[in-house]
Amino acid sequence: MNEEEIQQTEEEQEEEQEQQEEQEEEGLPFAKAEVVRLMKQNLDSDKMIRERVKVEMNKFLGDVLEKVCKQLNEYPYTTIEYEMLKESIYPYRNVERINEEKERILKHLDAIKADCDALSLDVRKTLKLKDVEDTLY
């Protein structure tokens, strides 16, 4: 291949890639440039964002919007009020707090389980109905 053919092949590949990106953008819920701008605004300046990440973030945000709207549709009212929106986005805004509460509850349940196990052992040792040794379960 000569230099001219190589350059033409590279240009064709770039055109195909641009067409692919345009097709992907058509199916995205938000303008890709805006999503990328927001991502770059919140990421460290040395981070590079791959194309697939840009597309998947856009789809993810679209999914969240869809789920929030689905919940808003459950209200019997024709007008969406701010309080309804606040209630619908609560799980997304408070993920950290919800996870902390989950951890706290799990630790508390573990403590209750340990107490139950200790009480069970005490009952088996001290309140035997027969003079025969029980096997521990």
N, C-alpha and C positions, 0 to 999 in steps of 0.2 A: 504494500500500500504506500502510496506517496503521501506527502504532507497534506496535500489538498483533500484527499479522500479521508484521511484521519480527522482533519478539522470538520469535514462535512458530517462524518459519523458522530463526532462529539456534539455537534450542534443538533443533530437528530435526537440523540439521547437526552439532551437538555430539554428539547421541545416535548418529548414524550413524558419526561419527569414533570414538566410544568403542566401538561395536560392532565396527568394523573393527580397532581395536587389540586387542580381546579375541580376535577370530578369529586375528589374527597371533600373539598370545601363546600360543594353544593349540598352534600348530605349532612353537613355540620349545623348544629343549632345556633351557633354564634359566629360572628366574624372572627376568623382565626387570628388576624392581626391584633385584635383587641385582647383576646385571651393570652396571646404571647406577650403583649405589652404588660399585662397584669402579672404574668408569671415572672417576667424579667424584673419587674418592680419589686417583687417579693423574694427573689432568689439572690444569692451572692453574685457579684459582678463577674466572677471568674467561671460561672457555670454556663455550659452550652446546652441547648435543648434540642434533642433529636426530633425529627419530623413526627415520628409515631407518638411521642410524648405529647406534642402539641395537639395532635388529632384526638388522642385518648382523653386528654384533659378537657377538651371541648365537649366530647361526648359525655364524660362524667358530669360536667356542669349541666348539660342538657338533661341528663337522667335525674339529677337532684331537682331541677326546676319542675320536671314532669311529676315527680313524686309529691312535691309540695303542692302543686296545682291539683293533683288527685285528691289530696287531703282537703284542700280548700273547697273542692266540689262537693264534699260531704256535708257542708253547711247548707241548710235549707234556704238561706237568704240569697237574693239576687245581687246584692252589693257586697264586695269583699271589704271588710274593715281591717284596720291595722292590727287590732287584737287577734283577729283570726289568723293573720299572717304570722304574728309573733308565736302563737300556739303551734302553727304548722312547721315553723323553722326551728322550734326549740331543740329537737334532737340534734340538729346539725350545728347549732351554735354552742351547745353544751356537751359535746362529746367527751371532753376531758373530765368534766365534773361527773358525768354519768358513769364513766369508766372507774373513776375513783370510788364512787358509791358502790359500784359492783364489787370492787376489790374489798372494800370495808365489809360488805355483807358476806362475802365468801370467807373472810377471816373469822367473822363472828360465827358463821355456821361451822367452821372447823373447830372453834372453841367449844361450841355446843356439842359437837360430835365427841370431842375428847372428854367432856364432862359426862356424857351419856355412857361412854365406854368405861370410865372410872366407876360410875354408879353401878353399872352392870357387874363389874368385877366385885365390888363391895357386896352386892346382893348375893352373888353366887358364893362368896366366902362366908358371909355371916348369917344368911338366912336359908340354910340348907333345910330341905324338907325331909331328907333322909340322912342317915349317917354314912352315906356312900359318897365318895369323891365325884364331883362333876367334872366332865371334860370341858375345857374351855373351847368356845367356838370362835 
